[in-house]
Structure formats: C-alpha cells, structure tokens
Amino acid sequence: MLTADNETAFDRTSRLAMNPFMLRHLSNPFFFESPSNQWEFTDRVNEMKTLSGILSSAGRRVLTYGRRRMGKTSILEHAVRKLPGKFLLVDVSTAASVAELAKKLLAAMPLQDEGKFQKVLQFAQRYFKEVSIKAGKISLSTEFRPLNDESTMEDVLNLLNECAGADDAPWTIILDEFQEIRAIAGDKADWKLRGVIQKHRNLNYVFTGSDHRLVEWMTNPVAPFFKQLQQIEIGPIDPTHLAGWLRERAKVGGMTKFPYAEQIVAMAGPCTGDVVRLAKTVFDFAGEGQAGDVVSKAFDAIALIELNTEFNAHWRSIGSTPARSMLRAIAAGQQPTSAETLQQYGIRSASTAGTAVAWLLDKQFLVRTAEGKVAFDNPFYRRWVQFNAA
C-alpha cells in the first residue's frame, strides 16, 4: 500500500534525478524511454539471426509482431545495423493520413547519389507546395498539393523501388506499428498496399505491430498477405538472462551490488520495457539508501504516483460499468466469467462479462497470455486498479 513515506521518497528521488551530483558516483544506466542503443541491447540472438538472414537479399516480406514494450523496434534497429543496404524506418502511428505517411517515407529516403537526389527533388515538387534544400537534405512542407492520397503513396513506393533497383545492396522499408494503417486509410488499406508492393522486387518490406489482431488481419485465408509473409514473433527475454543483465547494467551505473534483479523481473512481467522502467526507479531508490522492500516501493511509486494521471484518464475513458468490473476482478486475480465473479461484481450474465472482456482486449487494456487467459497489458495499471478501484 502507498504511504506518505513512499510519496516523499518518490518526490525526493525525482529531485535527486535532476541533480545527479547528489547521488554521489552513481549514474542511472536504465533507459526505457527510447529504443536500446548498442550498449543497452541484450540477448535476442535467434531473432537477430533470422532477420539478418531474411533481409540480406531483396524482395522479402516480413511480419514482426509482439506485445507493446517487448523491444520490437530495438531488435529491428540492431538487426539492420550490421547489414548491407539502406533502411527506412517509419512509424505509421505518427501519420495522420496516407499522404503524410508517404511524406515520411520520402523524407527518410537516403539521397547520397546526386542523380537520385535530383530525381527525388523533382518528384517532391509535384506533391508538395513548398520544397527546399537544407543541409544537403530535402525539406518538405506539411501542405500537400491537391492530389489523391493513395496515388501519392503508390508513387512514392514506386520511386523507392526504382531507386533501390540501381543499388547493389537491398533497400528495406520498415513500417512500425503497422496496425494503425487502418485508422488512417480504412479497413481495405492492407489490400491496396498489397496491390502496390507485390510488384516491388527491389524492396524488402517489414511490417511490425503490437495489436493482437494484426496477425489475423494480415495472414488469415482471406487476408491480403495470406502465405506471403515470413512471421517473427517477439516474445519475452529469458528471465534468468534478464536478471543477470540488470545486475551488469547496475554495475555500469556504479552500483556493485544489486540484489533486486530477480524480484524486478518477477514483478514487472514479460515486457522488457516494463522491467527496465522498474529497474530505473529501483536504482534511484537504492542509491538514495531506501530500506525495506525497495522493489515494491518503486513499483508503487510508478503505478500510483508517476502514472496516476495517465491511469485516471484510462479509467475515465472506460465508461462501461461491466468493463470496469472486469478490470477490478482481473486485477484481484479472479476468472472474469466464473459464476462467483459475476455474483461478486454484480454482472448480469456471462455474455455481458464476455462482451466487456472483448472490448478491453480490443482497446489493449487486456491481452491474452500464452495459456489463453486474459491479463493486464500493463502491470502498473493492474496495481493502480487494485489500489484505486477496489
């Protein structure tokens, strides 16, 4: 349970983080806010080997999927770092339209060759009202000429394929958070994209996503990419390896003894990002000299204070009483559709409970585990629900 002491500890740790000299010789080595750099990356040998083998030649199509915060983007960035060729990584979720996605692809295009530079410059002038050159790169305005979104995207991809064909090494387009393509382009977006890219023998395409429906959308018998994608699932890192890596990283930060690693991994769950986030706060608490169950204190500081505003907003967005009841039941470790749960939480029927669970899965508040059960996607949100919504 959160206490006044914990709140004080959290506030004090925030203050210390702003003034690292107060932490003596310690420097926190844990970063969850962005993909891992070459010193923070660990394990993933099999996934790296598979991706390297696939992307060493052109014309490949890959689907890389897994839960959020599992490290998909980090794996892709590290896999391509040692490969020949050029790589364009674009986050689909940051585009508001298909035309904007096309702009992001064009802006990510490598332009060392003078001939290609001129070709892309002429191409860009057809689609954008303002095109300029800054520091040897093409700068594009946010305002498009009045052209069709789909034609813009098709023309950009065709241009990339043409430029890639003139190179000796393959080009790879990585479309991160690809499930968002339907939000900006409609339910048939993947069909339209398939029609364009099936002719591109000079480009590799890697689709990545965290939405549990993505695999079905793209690979079921009536899906556009049925039997056309090599699939790579990104699952958890081995807990023993991950705990050992936490201890080694703590040493890098100046903490020679870090007896919290196994507890951090157990409490944070399977997603690497959650583990690293908890490790970061534990490191700060331990460096300050916190006594007692440091890991539990750090976990509560994240769940009940640091993320409280965000989780409050999540709770308000769930207007359905059955959905909230389901979260309460699952947070308490109960089976969502059992007769006992329905009676305890005042839910009318198993079908009502099932509908609520399906909605929560769709919104990714919940996920299905490998055993087929439902669980919170975010372990810190589970703790928030336990504490605030009981």
C-alpha positions, 0 to 999 in steps of 0.5 A: 500500500502507498504511504506518505513515506513512499510519496516523499521518497518518490518526490525526493528521488525525482529531485535527486534525478535532476541533480545527479551530483547528489547521488554521489558516483552513481549514474542511472544506466536504465533507459526505457524511454527510447529504443536500446542503443548498442550498449543497452541491447541484450540477448535476442540472438535467434531473432537477430539471426533470422532477420539478418538472414531474411533481409540480406537479399531483396524482395522479402516480406516480413511480419514482426509482431509482439506485445507493446514494450517487448523491444520490437523496434530495438531488435529491428534497429540492431538487426539492420545495423550490421547489414548491407543496404539502406533502411527506412524506418517509419512509424505509421502511428505518427501519420495522420493520413496516407499522404503524410505517411508517404511524406515520411517515407520520402523524407527518410529516403537516403539521397547520397547519389546526386542523380537520385537526389535530383530525381527525388527533388523533382518528384517532391515538387509535384506533391508538395507546395513548398520544397527546399534544400537544407543541409544537403537534405530535402525539406518538405512542407506539411501542405500537400498539393491537391492530389489523391492520397493513395496515388501519392503513396503508390508513387512514392513506393514506386520511386523507392523501388526504382531507386533501390533497383540501381543499388547493389545492396537491398533497400528495406522499408520498415513500417512500425506499428503497422496496425494503425494503417487502418485508422488512417486509410480504412479497413481495405488499406492492407489490400491496396498496399498489397496491390502496390508492393507485390510488384516491388522486387527491389524492396524488402518490406517489414511490417511490425505491430503490437495489436493482437489482431494484426496477425489475423488481419494480415495472414488469415485465408482471406487476408491480403498477405495470406502465405506471403509473409515470413512471421517473427514473433517477439516474445519475452527475454529469458528471465534468468538472462534478464536478471543477470543483465540488470545486475551488469547494467547496475554495475555500469551505473556504479552500483556493485551490488544489486540484489533486486534483479530477480524480484524486478523481473518477477514483478514487472512481467514479460515486457522488457520495457516494463522491467527496465522502467522498474529497474530505473526507479529501483536504482534511484531508490537504492542509491538514495539508501531506501530500506525495506522492500525497495522493489515494491516501493518503486513499483508503487511509486510508478503505478500510483504516483508517476502514472496516476494521471495517465491511469485516471484518464484510462479509467475515465475513458472506460465508461462501461460499468461491466468493463470496469468490473472486469478490470477490478476482478482481473486485477484481484486475480479472479476468472472474469466469467466464473459464476462467483465473479459475476455474483461478486461484481454484480454482472448480469450474465456471462455474455455481458462479462464476455462482451466487456472482456472483448472490448478491453482486449480490443482497446489493449487494456487486456491481452491474452497470455500464452495459456489463453487467459486474459491479463493486464497489458500493463502491470502498473495499471493492474496495481493502480486498479487494485489500489484505486478501484477496489 
